């Protein structure tokens, strides 16, 4: 019964991860007006699931790290009560954040769950937690921010040297008011007017680039590159996040590595399709305004950082890296929404203690 509860908790965490994280790869596609919300979400879910499948072959290091080995006493880490507490604490934290539209880190929530359950069991090695998890989680978003700002400046300078210019979209449409009825019943014909809107009407207008790159229309090249980078971020997220969650089932011996990773991948995809819209709105529109070039730069930095981290088994947060990239772009274009960034940072700070508290209580109840 307890093992079944642990498996259920792990799959609930996977669903919550998909709901909170799925938009992070495609938020720039949505925010820049390159692709619709619905199409972007399906694209992200597919790319993430592909990353989950590849994780079966490449992500053994992350599975080992999130099994708790070296972080808590060996006599505790394979017990159903401990692993269930970790998964429940992390899952409830991520679901709560998703409900209020806050992008937080599943990795951070898992670390909190390990801390809370390990402390409750009096078996936590706190020093190893700081070294293995806290340092990478703090450094990764700062690295993304530092990379995104100068990289966009470099791309912008290269665009200017190649003679590629940007133009502001202005939408002009006719507005008809053919007749007006006067108080005495008389009818008069009014003049036809013209309605003009600027690029801030994102549903109708967007900034575009004029010129050619290697003989191909510059806007077409950028759109294609942007789609590829968004897919790369989603793929990297599946590759990095799936093993962390599957570690709960694998540590219990309840599923083989391949089966556990596959089940988690399906649950992540389901969450990413069914419950992602609130976080998608936050990531796409509430952090910073961005054009196509800025959005592509943010995705490129995020994909690079997460893929490199996955390759070397470093437990970074896709959320922190993605938001760090967007923060960097907001600094460059001076359109960062400072209030929302502050709210997101506050959510990050509270993620670990909330998950730890929930895992602590869950372990006491199960024990």
C-alpha positions in Angstrom: 0.0 0.0 0.0 2.8 2.4 0.9 4.7 1.6 -2.2 1.6 2.3 -4.3 1.2 5.6 -2.5 4.9 6.5 -3.3 4.3 5.7 -7.0 1.1 7.8 -7.1 3.0 10.7 -5.4 5.8 10.5 -8.0 3.3 10.6 -10.8 1.4 13.5 -9.2 4.7 15.3 -9.0 5.4 14.6 -12.7 1.9 16.0 -13.6 2.6 19.1 -11.5 6.0 19.5 -13.2 4.4 19.4 -16.6 1.8 21.9 -15.6 4.3 24.4 -14.2 7.2 23.9 -16.6 5.8 23.1 -20.0 5.4 26.7 -21.1 9.0 27.6 -20.1 10.4 26.4 -23.4 7.8 28.1 -25.6 7.0 31.2 -23.5 9.1 33.3 -25.9 7.2 32.0 -28.9 3.9 33.1 -27.3 5.2 36.4 -25.9 6.8 37.5 -29.1 3.6 36.6 -31.1 5.5 34.0 -33.2 3.0 31.2 -32.4 -0.4 30.8 -30.7 -0.7 29.6 -27.1 -2.4 26.3 -28.1 0.1 25.3 -30.8 3.0 26.3 -28.6 1.8 24.1 -25.7 1.4 21.0 -27.9 4.8 21.6 -29.5 6.4 21.9 -26.0 4.7 18.8 -24.7 6.0 16.7 -27.7 9.5 18.0 -27.4 9.6 17.4 -23.7 8.3 13.8 -24.0 11.1 13.2 -26.5 13.6 14.5 -24.0 12.0 12.1 -21.4 12.5 9.1 -23.7 16.1 10.1 -24.4 16.7 10.4 -20.6 16.2 6.6 -20.4 19.6 6.2 -22.0 21.5 9.3 -20.8 20.4 10.5 -17.4 21.7 7.9 -14.9 23.7 10.4 -12.9 20.6 12.6 -12.1 18.6 9.5 -11.1 21.4 8.6 -8.7 21.6 12.1 -7.2 17.9 12.4 -6.6 17.6 8.9 -5.0 18.9 10.6 -1.9 22.2 8.6 -1.7 24.8 10.6 0.2 22.2 13.2 1.2 20.4 11.2 3.9 21.4 8.1 5.9 21.4 5.0 3.7 19.0 3.2 6.0 16.3 5.7 5.2 16.6 6.5 1.5 14.9 3.3 0.3 12.0 3.4 2.7 8.6 4.1 1.1 7.7 6.6 3.8 10.8 8.8 3.1 10.4 8.7 -0.7 6.7 9.3 -0.5 7.2 12.3 1.8 9.7 13.8 -0.6 7.3 13.4 -3.6 4.3 14.7 -1.7 6.1 17.7 -0.4 7.4 18.7 -3.8 4.2 17.9 -5.7 1.9 20.0 -3.4 4.3 22.9 -3.6 4.5 22.9 -7.4 0.7 22.4 -7.7 0.1 25.4 -5.4 2.5 27.6 -7.4 0.8 26.5 -10.7 -2.6 27.4 -9.3 -1.5 31.0 -8.7 0.5 31.2 -12.0 4.0 31.3 -10.5 6.8 29.6 -12.3 8.9 27.8 -9.7 11.5 25.0 -9.8 10.6 21.4 -9.4 14.2 20.7 -8.7 14.1 23.2 -5.8 10.9 21.7 -4.5 12.5 18.2 -4.6 15.5 19.5 -2.6 13.1 20.9 -0.1 11.3 17.6 0.1 14.6 15.7 0.7 15.6 18.2 3.4 12.2 18.1 5.2 11.8 14.3 5.1 15.5 13.8 6.0 15.3 16.2 8.9 12.1 14.5 10.1 13.9 11.2 10.1 17.0 12.7 11.8 19.1 11.4 8.9 20.0 14.5 6.8 23.5 15.4 5.7 23.0 19.1 5.4 26.5 19.9 4.1 26.1 17.6 1.1 22.8 19.2 0.2 24.4 22.6 0.0 27.3 21.4 -2.1 25.3 19.1 -4.5 22.2 21.2 -5.0 22.0 24.7 -3.5 25.1 26.0 -5.3 24.1 24.9 -8.8 20.5 26.2 -8.2 21.8 29.6 -7.3 24.5 29.9 -9.9 22.5 28.7 -12.9 20.0 31.7 -13.2 22.8 34.2 -12.6 24.8 32.6 -15.4 21.8 32.7 -17.8 21.3 36.4 -17.0 24.9 37.2 -17.6 25.0 35.3 -20.9 21.7 36.6 -22.3 22.3 40.3 -22.0 25.7 40.5 -23.9 24.6 37.8 -26.4 21.6 39.8 -27.5 23.8 42.9 -27.9 26.2 40.8 -30.0 23.3 39.5 -32.2 21.9 43.1 -32.6 25.3 44.4 -33.7 25.7 41.5 -36.2 22.3 42.2 -37.6 23.1 45.9 -38.2 26.4 45.0 -39.9 24.5 42.7 -42.3 22.1 45.4 -43.2 19.1 43.7 -41.6 16.7 46.3 -40.2 13.6 46.1 -38.0 10.4 47.7 -38.7 7.4 48.5 -36.6 4.1 47.0 -37.7 1.3 49.5 -38.0 -2.2 48.1 -38.7 -4.6 50.3 -40.6 -8.2 49.3 -41.1 -11.3 51.2 -42.3 -13.9 52.1 -39.8 -17.4 52.8 -41.1 -20.1 54.9 -39.4 -22.6 55.2 -42.4 -25.6 56.8 -40.6 -26.6 58.6 -37.5 -30.1 59.0 -36.2 -30.9 62.5 -34.9 -33.4 63.4 -32.1 -36.0 64.6 -34.6 -35.9 61.3 -36.5 -33.7 62.6 -39.3 -30.9 60.4 -40.6 -27.5 61.9 -41.7 -24.5 60.2 -43.5 -21.2 60.3 -41.6 -17.7 60.4 -43.0 -15.8 57.1 -43.2 -12.8 57.1 -40.8 -9.5 55.2 -40.5 -8.4 53.4 -37.4 -4.7 53.1 -36.8 -3.1 50.8 -34.1 0.5 50.2 -33.2 2.6 47.2 -32.4 1.3 47.0 -28.8 -1.8 45.3 -30.2 0.1 42.0 -30.1 -2.7 39.9 -31.4 -2.6 41.9 -34.7 0.8 43.4 -35.1 4.4 42.4 -34.4 7.9 43.7 -35.1 9.5 42.2 -38.2 12.9 42.2 -39.8 13.8 43.3 -43.3 16.8 41.9 -45.2 18.3 38.6 -46.0 20.6 36.1 -44.3 22.6 33.8 -46.7 20.1 34.7 -49.4 17.0 33.8 -47.3 14.5 36.2 -45.9 15.8 37.3 -42.4 12.4 37.0 -40.7 12.0 33.5 -42.0 15.4 32.5 -40.8 14.7 34.0 -37.4 11.3 32.3 -37.0 12.8 28.9 -37.9 15.7 29.4 -35.5 13.3 30.5 -32.8 11.1 27.4 -33.2 14.2 25.1 -33.1 15.5 26.8 -29.9 12.1 26.5 -28.2 12.1 22.8 -29.0 15.6 22.5 -27.7 14.6 24.1 -24.4 11.6 21.7 -24.0 13.8 18.7 -25.0 16.4 19.8 -22.4 13.7 20.1 -19.8 12.5 16.6 -20.4 16.0 15.3 -20.3 16.9 17.1 -17.0 13.6 16.8 -15.1 12.4 13.3 -15.8 15.2 11.4 -14.0 14.8 13.5 -10.9 11.2 12.5 -10.5 11.6 8.9 -11.6 14.3 8.5 -8.9 11.4 8.0 -6.4 10.1 4.9 -8.1 13.5 3.5 -9.1 14.9 3.8 -5.6 11.9 1.8 -4.2 12.5 -0.9 -6.8 8.9 -0.4 -7.9 9.9 0.1 -11.5 12.9 -0.4 -13.7 14.8 2.6 -14.9 13.3 2.6 -18.4 9.8 2.0 -17.2 10.0 4.6 -14.4 11.3 7.3 -16.8 8.7 6.4 -19.4 5.8 6.7 -16.9 7.1 10.0 -15.6 7.4 11.3 -19.2 3.8 10.5 -19.9 2.6 12.2 -16.7 4.7 15.3 -17.4 3.2 15.5 -20.9 -0.3 15.2 -19.5 0.3 18.0 -17.0 1.8 20.1 -19.8 -1.3 19.8 -21.9 -4.1 20.1 -19.3 -3.0 22.6 -16.7 -0.3 24.9 -18.1 -2.2 28.1 -19.1 -1.7 30.3 -16.0 2.0 29.8 -15.8 2.2 30.3 -19.6 0.6 33.7 -19.2 3.1 34.8 -16.6 6.2 33.6 -18.5 5.0 34.9 -21.8 3.8 38.4 -21.0 4.4 39.4 -17.4 8.2 39.3 -17.1 9.2 41.5 -20.0 8.1 42.6 -23.4 10.2 41.1 -26.2 10.6 41.0 -29.9 11.6 38.0 -32.0 15.4 38.5 -31.7 15.2 38.9 -28.0 13.0 35.9 -27.6 15.3 33.7 -29.7 18.4 34.8 -27.6 16.6 33.9 -24.3 15.8 30.5 -25.6 19.3 29.9 -27.0 20.9 30.6 -23.6 18.4 28.5 -21.7 18.8 25.5 -24.0 22.6 25.7 -23.9 22.8 25.9 -20.1 20.3 23.1 -19.4 21.7 20.7 -22.0 25.2 21.2 -20.7 24.0 20.7 -17.1 22.2 17.5 -18.1 25.2 16.1 -19.9 27.3 16.4 -16.7 24.6 15.5 -14.3 24.4 18.9 -12.7 20.9 19.4 -11.1 20.0 22.9 -12.4 16.5 24.3 -12.6 15.0 24.9 -16.1 12.7 27.4 -14.5 15.5 29.4 -12.9 17.6 29.3 -16.1 14.7 30.3 -18.3 13.6 33.2 -16.1 17.2 34.3 -15.7 17.5 34.6 -19.5 14.3 36.6 -19.6 15.5 38.8 -16.8 18.7 39.5 -18.8 16.6 40.4 -21.9 14.4 42.7 -19.8 17.6 44.5 -18.6 18.8 45.0 -22.1 15.6 46.3 -23.6 14.6 48.2 -20.4 11.1 46.7 -20.5 11.5 44.4 -17.5 8.4 44.2 -15.3 10.2 44.7 -12.0 7.2 44.0 -9.8 6.5 40.6 -11.4 10.2 39.7 -11.3 10.2 40.5 -7.6 7.1 38.3 -7.0 8.8 35.4 -8.9 12.0 35.7 -6.9 9.9 35.6 -3.7 8.2 32.4 -4.9 11.7 30.9 -5.5 12.8 31.8 -2.0 9.7 30.2 -0.4 9.7 27.0 -2.6 12.3 25.1 -0.5 10.9 25.8 3.0 7.3 25.1 1.9 8.3 21.8 0.3 10.4 20.9 3.3 7.6 21.7 5.7 5.1 19.6 3.8 7.5 16.7 3.5 8.3 16.9 7.2 4.7 16.6 8.2 4.0 13.9 5.6 6.9 11.8 7.0 5.6 12.1 10.5 2.1 11.0 9.4 3.4 8.0 7.4 5.8 6.9 10.1 
